[in-house]
Amino acid sequence: MMERQKITGGIYLVLDPSMEKSLLLDRLRGALEGGVQLVQIWDNWPIGFDKSKKSELVHRITYIARPFKVPVLINEEWELLLGCDLAGVHFDQVPGNYDSIKAAIPPETIVGITCGNDLKIVEWADQQRMDYISFCAMFPSRSAGECEIVSPDTIRKARSLTDIPLFVSGGITPENISQLKELDIAGIAVISGILSQTDPKEAASIYNHALKEIENEKFTAK
């Protein structure tokens, strides 16, 4: 487990472990070079992947991310925290046994959760003092197909309920990111917008530039 890092924002890359391994690792490296600041390994493992195969891939991913000092989180399978060099875990919904999980994982573990339009999850996450909340989905997206579309008003209400960093995800592109400029968010989560690109370094750089532009607009407007 790397030393706990404070989640402040930026580009949050969600890795799809069902991709061909060498291609996935190559694109991860490029994305990190392009300025990705947080990585999550999505719970979308290839059929037949047992715990040892998962642990092996996690080790490869954390090894690549370590020199960049970028935290790597696991989606759902928090047990992997106990045997791998992971920085945290991301939950898709409130775990029924969260108290037991919290007692089992290291105290420095980064913890985040997905939220839709149900602000009760925001209130719960705030009570638990989680490290961040990620809203899914802002726009229609194939990879976020199971997520409901989140209204901008939900993000505004969430901001009034908590000071936890808020991320948004789902169908976000460098072209539509400007539609988020009125929202008080820390960053954006991306899958295919970076992983499907032949030059992930350039793709991550473009996202970073677009995100900084809306941050500058917010600063100028104050």
N, CA, C and O of each residue as an XYZ file, in Angstrom:
888
protein
N       0.840     -1.190      0.000
C       0.000      0.000      0.000
C       0.882      1.251      0.000
O       1.732      1.412      0.877
N       0.679      2.150     -0.998
C       1.452      3.381     -1.014
C       0.908      4.335      0.047
O      -0.218      4.178      0.520
N       1.721      5.325      0.415
C       1.294      6.305      1.399
C       0.029      6.996      0.906
O      -0.083      7.331     -0.274
N      -0.910      7.205      1.800
C      -2.192      7.795      1.426
C      -1.986      9.166      0.789
O      -1.209      9.986      1.279
N      -2.698      9.395     -0.309
C      -2.629     10.675     -0.987
C      -3.993     11.335     -0.962
O      -5.017     10.661     -1.070
N      -4.008     12.634     -0.822
C      -5.256     13.383     -0.810
C      -5.785     13.504     -2.240
O      -5.049     13.883     -3.150
N      -7.048     13.183     -2.427
C      -7.667     13.301     -3.747
C      -8.121     14.739     -3.945
O      -8.969     15.241     -3.207
N      -7.556     15.386     -4.931
C      -7.897     16.791     -5.171
C      -8.657     16.996     -6.475
O      -9.477     17.910     -6.570
N      -8.401     16.164     -7.478
C      -9.120     16.330     -8.743
C      -8.270     15.940     -9.931
O      -7.244     15.274     -9.795
N      -8.723     16.374    -11.116
C      -7.994     16.079    -12.345
C      -8.666     14.999    -13.172
O      -9.879     14.803    -13.101
N      -7.860     14.305    -13.953
C      -8.357     13.257    -14.841
C      -8.263     11.907    -14.125
O      -7.197     11.499    -13.664
N      -9.393     11.238    -14.049
C      -9.532      9.963    -13.347
C      -9.750      8.899    -14.435
O     -10.812      8.833    -15.053
N      -8.726      8.075    -14.651
C      -8.794      7.050    -15.700
C      -9.317      5.742    -15.131
O      -8.773      5.214    -14.161
N     -10.378      5.223    -15.742
C     -10.919      3.922    -15.360
C     -10.434      2.887    -16.371
O     -10.774      2.950    -17.553
N      -9.640      1.939    -15.894
C      -9.059      0.918    -16.768
C     -10.024     -0.243    -16.962
O     -10.682     -0.678    -16.017
N     -10.102     -0.740    -18.183
C     -10.932     -1.904    -18.501
C     -10.024     -3.130    -18.594
O      -9.344     -3.307    -19.605
N      -9.997     -3.983    -17.560
C      -9.073     -5.124    -17.565
C      -9.420     -6.200    -18.586
O      -8.656     -7.148    -18.768
N     -10.569     -6.065    -19.258
C     -10.908     -7.037    -20.298
C     -10.147     -6.771    -21.595
O     -10.158     -7.600    -22.504
N      -9.481     -5.608    -21.681
C      -8.651     -5.312    -22.852
C      -7.457     -6.270    -22.908
O      -7.044     -6.829    -21.892
N      -6.925     -6.442    -24.091
C      -5.706     -7.242    -24.249
C      -4.626     -6.630    -23.365
O      -4.417     -5.417    -23.395
N      -3.935     -7.458    -22.576
C      -3.082     -6.973    -21.499
C      -1.985     -6.019    -21.958
O      -1.831     -4.942    -21.381
N      -1.224     -6.390    -22.980
C      -0.112     -5.534    -23.402
C      -0.623     -4.190    -23.914
O       0.014     -3.158    -23.700
N      -1.782     -4.204    -24.595
C      -2.368     -2.961    -25.095
C      -2.834     -2.096    -23.926
O      -2.617     -0.884    -23.919
N      -3.475     -2.722    -22.941
C      -3.943     -1.996    -21.762
C      -2.792     -1.321    -21.033
O      -2.878     -0.143    -20.685
N      -1.722     -2.058    -20.804
C      -0.584     -1.510    -20.059
C       0.124     -0.416    -20.842
O       0.591      0.567    -20.266
N       0.202     -0.589    -22.151
C       0.826      0.427    -22.998
C       0.022      1.729    -22.952
O       0.586      2.818    -22.849
N      -1.294      1.598    -23.030
C      -2.140      2.792    -23.024
C      -2.201      3.430    -21.638
O      -2.343      4.647    -21.519
N      -2.096      2.620    -20.606
C      -2.000      3.169    -19.252
C      -0.756      4.034    -19.135
O      -0.819      5.153    -18.627
N       0.369      3.521    -19.603
C       1.634      4.263    -19.513
C       1.525      5.598    -20.253
O       1.958      6.632    -19.745
N       0.952      5.568    -21.437
C       0.785      6.793    -22.207
C      -0.129      7.781    -21.501
O       0.147      8.981    -21.476
N      -1.219      7.279    -20.926
C      -2.159      8.147    -20.225
C      -1.508      8.809    -19.017
O      -1.756      9.982    -18.737
N      -0.679      8.062    -18.306
C       0.039      8.625    -17.163
C       1.010      9.711    -17.615
O       1.156     10.740    -16.955
N       1.657      9.478    -18.720
C       2.565     10.493    -19.278
C       1.799     11.740    -19.694
O       2.344     12.844    -19.708
N       0.518     11.549    -20.035
C      -0.319     12.672    -20.447
C      -0.949     13.424    -19.287
O      -1.625     14.431    -19.496
N      -0.733     12.945    -18.061
C      -1.179     13.696    -16.896
C      -2.365     13.148    -16.136
O      -2.969     13.874    -15.347
N      -2.724     11.881    -16.347
C      -3.789     11.272    -15.549
C      -3.379     11.288    -14.079
O      -2.223     11.018    -13.755
N      -4.327     11.606    -13.183
C      -3.973     11.795    -11.775
C      -4.548     10.755    -10.821
O      -4.216     10.736     -9.636
N      -5.415      9.891    -11.347
C      -6.017      8.856    -10.513
C      -6.432      7.711    -11.437
O      -6.922      7.945    -12.541
N      -6.234      6.473    -10.981
C      -6.535      5.296    -11.803
C      -7.406      4.326    -11.007
O      -7.168      4.076     -9.825
N      -8.413      3.793    -11.679
C      -9.242      2.745    -11.077
C      -9.277      1.541    -12.012
O      -9.400      1.695    -13.227
N      -9.170      0.360    -11.450
C      -9.296     -0.874    -12.234
C     -10.748     -1.324    -12.137
O     -11.203     -1.773    -11.086
N     -11.462     -1.198    -13.238
C     -12.887     -1.498    -13.320
C     -13.138     -2.987    -13.069
O     -12.319     -3.830    -13.435
N     -14.256     -3.296    -12.454
C     -14.631     -4.684    -12.173
C     -15.238     -5.313    -13.427
O     -16.422     -5.648    -13.463
N     -14.400     -5.464    -14.448
C     -14.841     -6.005    -15.737
C     -13.795     -7.002    -16.243
O     -13.276     -6.887    -17.352
N     -13.508     -7.989    -15.379
C     -12.432     -8.933    -15.648
C     -12.797     -9.916    -16.759
O     -13.970    -10.237    -16.952
N     -11.790    -10.389    -17.485
C     -12.044    -11.433    -18.487
C     -12.600    -12.689    -17.816
O     -12.281    -12.975    -16.662
N     -13.421    -13.425    -18.534
C     -13.972    -14.675    -18.007
C     -12.819    -15.628    -17.669
O     -11.890    -15.805    -18.458
N     -12.898    -16.226    -16.497
C     -11.876    -17.184    -16.096
C     -10.741    -16.585    -15.290
O      -9.848    -17.309    -14.849
N     -10.759    -15.268    -15.089
C      -9.715    -14.645    -14.285
C      -9.956    -14.950    -12.807
O     -10.925    -14.471    -12.217
N      -9.061    -15.756    -12.210
C      -9.175    -16.032    -10.790
C      -8.384    -14.986    -10.001
O      -7.835    -14.050    -10.581
N      -8.329    -15.149     -8.681
C      -7.682    -14.150     -7.843
C      -6.211    -13.970     -8.181
O      -5.706    -12.847     -8.149
N      -5.515    -15.053     -8.505
C      -4.080    -14.948     -8.800
C      -3.835    -14.154    -10.092
O      -2.896    -13.361    -10.171
N      -4.683    -14.374    -11.097
C      -4.524    -13.633    -12.350
C      -4.860    -12.160    -12.156
O      -4.214    -11.276    -12.720
N      -5.884    -11.917    -11.347
C      -6.232    -10.528    -11.048
C      -5.082     -9.844    -10.319
O      -4.710     -8.717    -10.647
N      -4.524    -10.530     -9.334
C      -3.420     -9.959     -8.555
C      -2.206     -9.681     -9.433
O      -1.513     -8.681     -9.246
N      -1.951    -10.569    -10.391
C      -0.815    -10.374    -11.292
C      -0.997     -9.122    -12.138
O      -0.059     -8.343    -12.307
N      -2.213     -8.921    -12.676
C      -2.463     -7.738    -13.490
C      -2.428     -6.475    -12.638
O      -1.904     -5.447    -13.065
N      -2.980     -6.555    -11.448
C      -2.936     -5.409    -10.537
C      -1.486     -5.023    -10.250
O      -1.149     -3.840    -10.229
N      -0.640     -6.010    -10.033
C       0.779     -5.742     -9.767
C       1.419     -5.011    -10.951
O       2.177     -4.061    -10.756
N       1.119     -5.446    -12.164
C       1.687     -4.789    -13.348
C       1.217     -3.343    -13.441
O       1.997     -2.449    -13.771
N      -0.051     -3.121    -13.152
C      -0.618     -1.769    -13.244
C      -0.018     -0.854    -12.184
O       0.373      0.272    -12.494
N       0.060     -1.316    -10.944
C       0.605     -0.477     -9.879
C       2.100     -0.211    -10.086
O       2.603      0.850     -9.718
N       2.803     -1.179    -10.675
C       4.233     -1.004    -10.967
C       4.442      0.140    -11.966
O       5.361      0.946    -11.822
N       3.573      0.192    -12.980
C       3.682      1.250    -13.991
C       3.313      2.611    -13.397
O       3.930      3.624    -13.724
N       2.298      2.626    -12.516
C       1.811      3.894    -11.964
C       2.716      4.474    -10.884
O       2.706      5.682    -10.649
N       3.499      3.618    -10.225
C       4.280      4.050     -9.063
C       5.216      5.227     -9.345
O       5.225      6.173     -8.558
N       6.003      5.220    -10.424
C       6.911      6.349    -10.655
C       6.190      7.679    -10.861
O       6.770      8.745    -10.653
N       4.911      7.611    -11.274
C       4.133      8.825    -11.503
C       3.448      9.305    -10.223
O       2.823     10.366    -10.200
N       3.576      8.500     -9.146
C       2.933      8.813     -7.864
C       1.421      8.977     -8.023
O       0.805      9.845     -7.405
N       0.845      8.129     -8.860
C      -0.595      8.151     -9.110
C      -1.256      6.991     -8.364
O      -0.870      5.840     -8.565
N      -2.242      7.269     -7.509
C      -2.912      6.195     -6.774
C      -3.687      5.274     -7.718
O      -4.289      5.733     -8.689
N      -3.665      3.989     -7.429
C      -4.444      3.000     -8.182
C      -5.481      2.392     -7.249
O      -5.150      1.897     -6.172
N      -6.732      2.435     -7.674
C      -7.840      1.909     -6.880
C      -8.423      0.674     -7.551
O      -8.348      0.523     -8.771
N      -8.999     -0.200     -6.751
C      -9.692     -1.367     -7.282
C     -11.198     -1.128     -7.163
O     -11.669     -0.564     -6.175
N     -11.932     -1.555     -8.159
C     -13.386     -1.411     -8.157
C     -14.025     -2.628     -7.474
O     -13.861     -3.760     -7.930
N     -14.742     -2.388     -6.395
C     -15.525     -3.389     -5.688
C     -14.696     -4.422     -4.898
O     -14.929     -4.596     -3.702
N     -13.759     -5.092     -5.524
C     -13.074     -6.229     -4.893
C     -12.035     -5.773     -3.872
O     -10.828     -5.896     -4.083
N     -12.542     -5.243     -2.760
C     -11.677     -4.651     -1.749
C     -10.697     -5.664     -1.147
O      -9.659     -5.281     -0.609
N     -11.030     -6.965     -1.240
C     -10.128     -7.987     -0.690
C      -8.751     -7.943     -1.334
O      -7.761     -8.327     -0.711
N      -8.681     -7.473     -2.586
C      -7.396     -7.391     -3.274
C      -6.474     -6.354     -2.639
O      -5.264     -6.371     -2.865
N      -7.047     -5.451     -1.843
C      -6.223     -4.472     -1.131
C      -5.256     -5.152     -0.174
O      -4.178     -4.629      0.108
N      -5.644     -6.313      0.321
C      -4.879     -6.974      1.365
C      -3.650     -7.697      0.836
O      -2.766     -8.070      1.607
N      -3.591     -7.900     -0.498
C      -2.438     -8.612     -1.033
C      -1.741     -7.903     -2.169
O      -0.785     -8.430     -2.738
N      -2.210     -6.712     -2.507
C      -1.631     -5.966     -3.633
C      -1.280     -4.545     -3.199
O      -1.773     -4.048     -2.186
N      -0.425     -3.909     -3.984
C       0.020     -2.551     -3.679
C      -0.981     -1.532     -4.216
O      -0.632     -0.678     -5.031
N      -2.211     -1.628     -3.758
C      -3.264     -0.721     -4.191
C      -3.443      0.405     -3.176
O      -3.189      0.232     -1.984
N      -3.886      1.563     -3.671
C      -4.064      2.709     -2.779
C      -5.474      2.814     -2.227
O      -5.697      3.477     -1.215
N      -6.443      2.154     -2.896
C      -7.803      2.313     -2.412
C      -8.808      1.464     -3.152
O      -8.458      0.605     -3.961
N     -10.080      1.730     -2.849
C     -11.175      0.956     -3.427
C     -12.308      1.903     -3.806
O     -12.570      2.895     -3.127
N     -12.972      1.564     -4.914
C     -14.137      2.333     -5.354
C     -15.351      1.417     -5.369
O     -15.324      0.340     -5.965
N     -16.423      1.861     -4.703
C     -17.652      1.086     -4.654
C     -18.689      1.656     -5.615
O     -18.812      2.872     -5.764
N     -19.437      0.761     -6.268
C     -20.487      1.188     -7.187
C     -21.776      1.511     -6.457
O     -22.633      2.217     -6.987
N     -21.917      1.001     -5.250
C     -23.077      1.284     -4.420
C     -22.676      1.121     -2.951
O     -21.593      0.623     -2.646
N     -23.547      1.538     -2.065
C     -23.229      1.437     -0.634
C     -23.137     -0.033     -0.241
O     -24.114     -0.766     -0.396
N     -21.982     -0.486      0.266
C     -21.849     -1.892      0.687
C     -22.665     -2.157      1.949
O     -22.652     -1.361      2.888
N     -23.371     -3.277      1.960
C     -24.168     -3.615      3.124
C     -23.339     -3.886      4.364
O     -23.805     -3.711      5.489
N     -22.099     -4.318      4.144
C     -21.215     -4.657      5.265
C     -20.054     -3.672      5.385
O     -18.928     -4.066      5.687
N     -20.334     -2.388      5.146
C     -19.244     -1.414      5.087
C     -18.462     -1.327      6.392
O     -17.245     -1.144      6.366
N     -19.134     -1.452      7.524
C     -18.408     -1.369      8.802
C     -17.361     -2.479      8.903
O     -16.255     -2.251      9.393
N     -17.710     -3.674      8.439
C     -16.769     -4.799      8.464
C     -15.619     -4.557      7.491
O     -14.465     -4.854      7.798
N     -15.937     -4.023      6.328
C     -14.906     -3.722      5.331
C     -13.937     -2.682      5.887
O     -12.719     -2.834      5.790
N     -14.494     -1.637      6.465
C     -13.668     -0.548      6.997
C     -12.708     -1.053      8.070
O     -11.575     -0.585      8.182
N     -13.182     -2.011      8.851
C     -12.335     -2.576      9.911
C     -11.235     -3.464      9.340
O     -10.191     -3.641      9.968
N     -11.468     -4.031      8.136
C     -10.518     -4.985      7.561
C      -9.441     -4.322      6.714
O      -8.339     -4.858      6.591
N      -9.741     -3.157      6.126
C      -8.780     -2.525      5.226
C      -7.878     -1.562      5.991
O      -8.259     -1.073      7.055
N      -6.684     -1.285      5.461
C      -5.769     -0.363      6.138
C      -6.404      1.016      6.314
O      -7.170      1.450      5.454
N      -6.101      1.706      7.402
C      -6.730      3.005      7.675
C      -6.402      4.078      6.646
O      -7.147      5.047      6.497
N      -5.285      3.908      5.932
C      -4.894      4.913      4.934
C      -5.542      4.684      3.571
O      -5.241      5.402      2.618
N      -6.423      3.699      3.466
C      -7.060      3.363      2.200
C      -7.922      4.507      1.671
O      -8.746      5.059      2.401
N      -7.730      4.861      0.399
C      -8.595      5.827     -0.288
C      -9.896      5.111     -0.627
O      -9.879      3.998     -1.153
N     -11.032      5.754     -0.323
C     -12.328      5.144     -0.600
C     -13.228      6.133     -1.335
O     -13.384      7.280     -0.915
N     -13.821      5.671     -2.444
C     -14.762      6.492     -3.195
C     -15.993      5.690     -3.546
O     -16.013      4.469     -3.395
N     -17.026      6.380     -4.019
C     -18.281      5.702     -4.346
C     -18.962      6.382     -5.519
O     -18.832      7.591     -5.712
N     -19.693      5.591     -6.304
C     -20.486      6.106     -7.418
C     -21.840      6.567     -6.900
O     -22.429      5.946     -6.015
N     -22.318      7.663     -7.466
C     -23.618      8.196     -7.088
C     -24.384      8.589     -8.353
O     -23.800      9.040     -9.338
N     -25.713      8.406     -8.300
C     -26.572      8.878     -9.380
C     -27.304     10.119     -8.901
O     -26.677     11.067     -8.428
N     -28.613     10.120     -9.020
C     -29.394     11.270     -8.567
C     -29.878     11.144     -7.125
O     -30.555     12.038     -6.617
N     -29.531     10.030     -6.458
C     -29.957      9.794     -5.091
C     -29.002     10.485     -4.120
O     -27.895     10.004     -3.880
N     -29.431     11.596     -3.573
C     -28.562     12.374     -2.702
C     -28.368     11.744     -1.327
O     -27.530     12.200     -0.548
N     -29.140     10.696     -1.022
C     -28.919      9.985      0.235
C     -27.537      9.340      0.251
O     -26.919      9.203      1.306
N     -27.051      8.939     -0.946
C     -25.712      8.354     -1.035
C     -24.660      9.422     -0.734
O     -23.649      9.142     -0.090
N     -24.903     10.638     -1.201
C     -23.993     11.749     -0.907
C     -23.939     11.988      0.598
O     -22.860     12.160      1.165
N     -25.093     12.001      1.239
C     -25.142     12.218      2.684
C     -24.405     11.105      3.424
O     -23.680     11.363      4.385
N     -24.597      9.854      2.966
C     -23.917      8.722      3.592
C     -22.406      8.835      3.416
O     -21.643      8.635      4.362
N     -21.983      9.158      2.191
C     -20.546      9.289      1.926
C     -19.926     10.400      2.756
O     -18.789     10.283      3.213
N     -20.671     11.470      2.948
C     -20.175     12.574      3.770
C     -20.047     12.135      5.223
O     -19.064     12.475      5.882
N     -21.006     11.397      5.725
C     -20.951     10.892      7.096
C     -19.744      9.970      7.301
O     -19.125      9.958      8.365
N     -19.429      9.200      6.256
C     -18.296      8.279      6.322
C     -16.970      8.977      6.038
O     -15.903      8.384      6.194
N     -17.042     10.228      5.625
C     -15.856     11.015      5.239
C     -15.045     10.283      4.189
O     -13.834     10.107      4.322
N     -15.737      9.862      3.142
C     -15.062      9.234      2.014
C     -14.186     10.262      1.304
O     -14.317     11.467      1.522
N     -13.302      9.772      0.462
C     -12.320     10.656     -0.164
C     -12.852     11.375     -1.398
O     -12.364     12.447     -1.756
N     -13.851     10.787     -2.045
C     -14.457     11.449     -3.204
C     -15.757     10.744     -3.565
O     -16.020      9.628     -3.116
N     -16.569     11.419     -4.389
C     -17.795     10.852     -4.943
C     -17.729     11.040     -6.456
O     -17.333     12.101     -6.938
N     -18.120     10.006     -7.202
C     -18.133     10.092     -8.664
C     -19.559      9.902     -9.167
O     -20.198      8.894     -8.866
N     -20.055     10.866     -9.929
C     -21.419     10.811    -10.461
C     -21.437     10.197    -11.849
O     -20.617     10.538    -12.701
N     -22.375      9.291    -12.069
C     -22.498      8.575    -13.332
C     -23.981      8.479    -13.696
O     -24.797      8.017    -12.899
N     -24.322      8.929    -14.929
C     -23.487      9.443    -16.003
C     -24.004     10.827    -16.393
O     -25.203     11.097    -16.330
N     -23.090     11.686    -16.793
C     -23.482     13.025    -17.209
C     -24.052     13.040    -18.622
O     -24.957     13.815    -18.931
N     -23.511     12.172    -19.477
C     -23.963     12.071    -20.861
C     -24.131     10.589    -21.210
O     -23.534      9.733    -20.557
N     -24.930     10.279    -22.224
C     -25.054      8.871    -22.640
C     -23.688      8.294    -23.002
O     -22.875      8.955    -23.648
N     -23.446      7.048    -22.577
C     -22.157      6.412    -22.833
C     -22.326      4.903    -22.854
O     -23.059      4.349    -22.034
N     -21.663      4.240    -23.771
C     -21.738      2.783    -23.845
C     -21.137      2.137    -22.610
O     -21.709      1.184    -22.082
N     -19.998      2.631    -22.134
C     -19.332      2.027    -20.977
C     -20.054      2.341    -19.678
O     -19.877      1.639    -18.683
N     -20.874      3.402    -19.681
C     -21.637      3.759    -18.478
C     -23.114      3.446    -18.692
O     -23.985      4.133    -18.159
N     -23.385      2.417    -19.466
C     -24.749      2.093    -19.871
C     -25.690      1.785    -18.727
O     -26.897      1.994    -18.855
N     -25.165      1.284    -17.593
C     -26.018      0.942    -16.462
C     -26.290      2.139    -15.564
O     -27.062      2.033    -14.611
N     -25.677      3.261    -15.849
C     -25.870      4.457    -15.020
C     -27.039      5.288    -15.530
O     -27.290      5.355    -16.733
N     -27.754      5.925    -14.594
C     -28.777      6.874    -14.990
C     -28.113      8.195    -15.373
O     -26.984      8.470    -14.968
N     -28.817      9.004    -16.149
C     -28.288     10.320    -16.486
C     -28.482     11.235    -15.280
O     -29.585     11.363    -14.751
N     -27.397     11.862    -14.862
C     -27.408     12.722    -13.683
C     -27.660     14.168    -14.115
O     -27.028     14.668    -15.046
N     -28.568     14.810    -13.444
C     -28.879     16.193    -13.786
C     -27.860     17.141    -13.163
O     -27.351     16.871    -12.076
N     -27.557     18.242    -13.834
C     -26.642     19.229    -13.246
C     -27.127     19.720    -11.884
O     -26.321     20.045    -11.012
N     -28.451     19.772    -11.705
C     -28.996     20.225    -10.430
C     -28.614     19.278     -9.291
O     -28.432     19.709     -8.152
N     -28.491     17.980     -9.607
C     -28.053     17.008     -8.595
C     -26.651     17.350     -8.104
O     -26.375     17.288     -6.906
N     -25.761     17.714     -9.037
C     -24.378     18.069     -8.658
C     -24.384     19.321     -7.791
O     -23.640     19.400     -6.814
N     -25.212     20.293     -8.135
C     -25.277     21.530     -7.346
C     -25.771     21.235     -5.928
O     -25.223     21.754     -4.955
N     -26.804     20.402     -5.816
C     -27.327     20.057     -4.492
C     -26.295     19.265     -3.694
O     -26.146     19.465     -2.488
N     -25.583     18.362     -4.375
C     -24.554     17.568     -3.696
C     -23.465     18.479     -3.126
O     -22.969     18.256     -2.022
N     -23.103     19.506     -3.897
C     -22.055     20.422     -3.435
C     -22.477     21.162     -2.181
O     -21.637     21.523     -1.357
N     -23.772     21.390     -2.031
C     -24.262     22.077     -0.833
C     -24.302     21.146      0.383
O     -24.414     21.607      1.519
N     -24.210     19.836      0.138
C     -24.304     18.850      1.217
C     -22.958     18.389      1.748
O     -22.869     17.889      2.869
N     -21.903     18.555      0.944
C     -20.598     18.017      1.328
C     -19.463     18.821      0.719
O     -19.630     19.487     -0.302
N     -18.304     18.746      1.365
C     -17.102     19.360      0.799
C     -16.185     18.317      0.169
O     -15.072     18.636     -0.251
N     -16.654     17.060      0.104
C     -15.869     15.988     -0.511
C     -15.670     16.293     -2.000
O     -16.603     16.773     -2.644
N     -14.484     16.031     -2.568
C     -14.281     16.238     -4.005
C     -15.292     15.458     -4.841
O     -15.547     14.282     -4.581
N     -15.861     16.114     -5.838
C     -16.851     15.496     -6.719
C     -16.266     15.305     -8.115
O     -15.712     16.234     -8.704
N     -16.398     14.086     -8.633
C     -16.015     13.788    -10.013
C     -17.294     13.486    -10.788
O     -18.306     13.091    -10.210
N     -17.234     13.679    -12.104
C     -18.355     13.289    -12.957
C     -17.811     12.397    -14.071
O     -16.653     12.514    -14.470
N     -18.669     11.505    -14.562
C     -18.232     10.563    -15.590
C     -19.374     10.282    -16.550
O     -20.499     10.742    -16.352
N     -19.072      9.522    -17.590
C     -20.088      9.091    -18.542
C     -20.178      9.975    -19.764
O     -20.785     11.045    -19.718
N     -19.580      9.538    -20.858
C     -19.715     10.227    -22.129
C     -19.038     11.583    -22.210
O     -19.356     12.376    -23.096
N     -18.113     11.865    -21.305
C     -17.453     13.177    -21.317
C     -16.344     13.200    -22.370
O     -15.481     12.323    -22.402
N     -16.386     14.209    -23.219
C     -15.394     14.387    -24.275
C     -14.769     15.776    -24.146
O     -15.322     16.638    -23.462
N     -13.623     16.004    -24.793
C     -13.048     17.351    -24.761
C     -13.988     18.399    -25.368
O     -13.888     19.588    -25.066
N     -14.908     17.931    -26.235
C     -15.832     18.859    -26.889
C     -17.007     19.251    -25.995
O     -17.476     20.387    -26.059
N     -17.491     18.315    -25.153
C     -18.652     18.657    -24.331
C     -18.309     19.012    -22.888
O     -19.194     19.323    -22.091
N     -17.036     18.964    -22.560
C     -16.636     19.244    -21.179
C     -16.990     20.677    -20.773
O     -17.183     20.955    -19.589
N     -17.075     21.584    -21.748
C     -17.420     22.974    -21.437
C     -18.820     23.089    -20.847
O     -19.130     24.076    -20.182
N     -19.679     22.080    -21.086
C     -21.033     22.096    -20.534
C     -21.031     21.886    -19.022
O     -22.061     22.039    -18.366
N     -19.872     21.537    -18.477
C     -19.756     21.284    -17.040
C     -19.197     22.484    -16.286
O     -18.996     22.415    -15.073
N     -18.947     23.577    -16.988
C     -18.220     24.691    -16.373
C     -18.981     25.375    -15.241
O     -18.374     26.046    -14.406
N     -20.309     25.211    -15.203
C     -21.086     25.834    -14.131
C     -21.110     24.977    -12.866
O     -21.640     25.396    -11.837
N     -20.538     23.783    -12.945
C     -20.591     22.857    -11.821
C     -19.296     22.888    -11.004
O     -18.206     23.009    -11.562
N     -19.424     22.779     -9.705
C     -18.262     22.800     -8.816
C     -17.742     21.369     -8.653
O     -18.024     20.691     -7.665
N     -16.973     20.933     -9.655
C     -16.424     19.573     -9.644
C     -14.908     19.617     -9.544
O     -14.271     20.603     -9.914
N     -14.347     18.526     -9.037
C     -12.894     18.430     -8.892
C     -12.241     17.849    -10.137
O     -11.095     18.169    -10.453
N     -12.983     16.985    -10.849
C     -12.385     16.352    -12.016
C     -13.385     15.499    -12.767
O     -14.576     15.478    -12.453
N     -12.871     14.792    -13.774
C     -13.718     13.952    -14.624
C     -13.133     12.548    -14.718
O     -11.915     12.368    -14.709
N     -14.014     11.559    -14.807
C     -13.585     10.175    -14.985
C     -13.814      9.758    -16.430
O     -14.856     10.058    -17.012
N     -12.834      9.063    -17.010
C     -12.863      8.716    -18.433
C     -12.435      7.262    -18.622
O     -11.548      6.774    -17.922
N     -13.066      6.579    -19.564
C     -12.622      5.231    -19.957
C     -12.200      5.274    -21.423
O     -11.022      5.442    -21.739
N     -13.183      5.119    -22.315
C     -12.877      4.979    -23.741
C     -12.286      6.243    -24.352
O     -11.554      6.175    -25.339
N     -12.604      7.399    -23.763
C     -12.069      8.648    -24.302
C     -10.550      8.684    -24.313
O      -9.948      9.459    -25.056
N      -9.926      7.843    -23.486
C      -8.469      7.729    -23.461
C      -8.020      6.343    -23.909
O      -7.125      6.219    -24.745
N      -8.637      5.300    -23.356
C      -8.178      3.933    -23.642
C      -8.387      3.511    -25.090
O      -7.654      2.659    -25.592
N      -9.374      4.091    -25.772
C      -9.639      3.693    -27.158
C      -8.809      4.487    -28.161
O      -8.888      4.247    -29.365
N      -8.019      5.424    -27.667
C      -7.217      6.270    -28.554
C      -5.846      5.646    -28.828
O      -5.231      5.068    -27.931
N      -5.384      5.762    -30.045
C      -4.067      5.209    -30.389
C      -2.935      5.995    -29.730
O      -1.837      5.470    -29.547
N      -3.202      7.248    -29.375
C      -2.211      8.059    -28.667
C      -2.817      8.509    -27.337
O      -3.289      9.640    -27.226
N      -2.809      7.628    -26.320
C      -3.436      7.968    -25.038
C      -2.758      9.137    -24.328
O      -3.411      9.855    -23.570
N      -1.480      9.336    -24.555
C      -0.783     10.475    -23.955
C      -1.375     11.778    -24.461
O      -1.657     12.685    -23.678
N      -1.563     11.869    -25.764
C      -2.146     13.064    -26.361
C      -3.598     13.234    -25.912
O      -4.041     14.346    -25.628
N      -4.337     12.116    -25.852
C      -5.743     12.180    -25.435
C      -5.863     12.704    -24.009
O      -6.702     13.561    -23.728
N      -5.022     12.189    -23.104
C      -5.051     12.657    -21.716
C      -4.662     14.130    -21.630
O      -5.235     14.876    -20.836
N      -3.703     14.550    -22.432
C      -3.265     15.952    -22.444
C      -4.393     16.866    -22.907
O      -4.583     17.954    -22.363
N      -5.143     16.415    -23.920
C      -6.261     17.209    -24.427
C      -7.345     17.353    -23.360
O      -7.894     18.439    -23.170
N      -7.650     16.261    -22.666
C      -8.625     16.326    -21.575
C      -8.146     17.276    -20.479
O      -8.922     18.083    -19.967
N      -6.870     17.176    -20.124
C      -6.323     18.053    -19.093
C      -6.438     19.517    -19.495
O      -6.792     20.370    -18.682
N      -6.137     19.794    -20.743
C      -6.212     21.165    -21.243
C      -7.650     21.674    -21.174
O      -7.899     22.797    -20.733
N      -8.595     20.838    -21.613
C     -10.007     21.232    -21.596
C     -10.492     21.460    -20.173
O     -11.248     22.397    -19.919
N     -10.060     20.606    -19.235
C     -10.460     20.758    -17.837
C      -9.876     22.041    -17.243
O     -10.556     22.744    -16.497
N      -8.643     22.341    -17.565
C      -8.010     23.565    -17.060
C      -8.678     24.812    -17.626
O      -8.762     25.841    -16.956
N      -9.151     24.712    -18.859
C      -9.837     25.859    -19.468
C     -11.101     26.212    -18.698
O     -11.363     27.387    -18.439
N     -11.900     25.185    -18.323
C     -13.131     25.520    -17.598
C     -12.807     25.967    -16.173
O     -13.547     26.760    -15.591
N     -11.711     25.466    -15.610
C     -11.299     25.926    -14.285
C     -10.872     27.383    -14.339
O     -11.163     28.158    -13.428
N     -10.173     27.754    -15.422
C      -9.744     29.156    -15.597
C     -10.946     30.069    -15.780
O     -10.964     31.191    -15.273
N     -11.957     29.585    -16.510
C     -13.172     30.375    -16.711
C     -13.882     30.619    -15.390
O     -14.400     31.710    -15.150
N     -13.908     29.602    -14.532
C     -14.535     29.761    -13.211
C     -13.773     30.813    -12.390
O     -14.377     31.657    -11.729
N     -12.432     30.743    -12.447
C     -11.603     31.667    -11.687
C     -11.802     33.101    -12.185
O     -11.886     34.037    -11.389
N     -11.876     33.262    -13.499
C     -12.041     34.600    -14.096
C     -13.395     35.181    -13.760
O     -13.547     36.391    -13.596
N     -14.395     34.284    -13.659
C     -15.766     34.746    -13.393
C     -15.962     35.209    -11.955
O     -16.907     35.941    -11.661
N     -15.066     34.783    -11.052
C     -15.228     35.154     -9.633
C     -14.942     36.624     -9.401
O     -15.031     37.099     -8.269
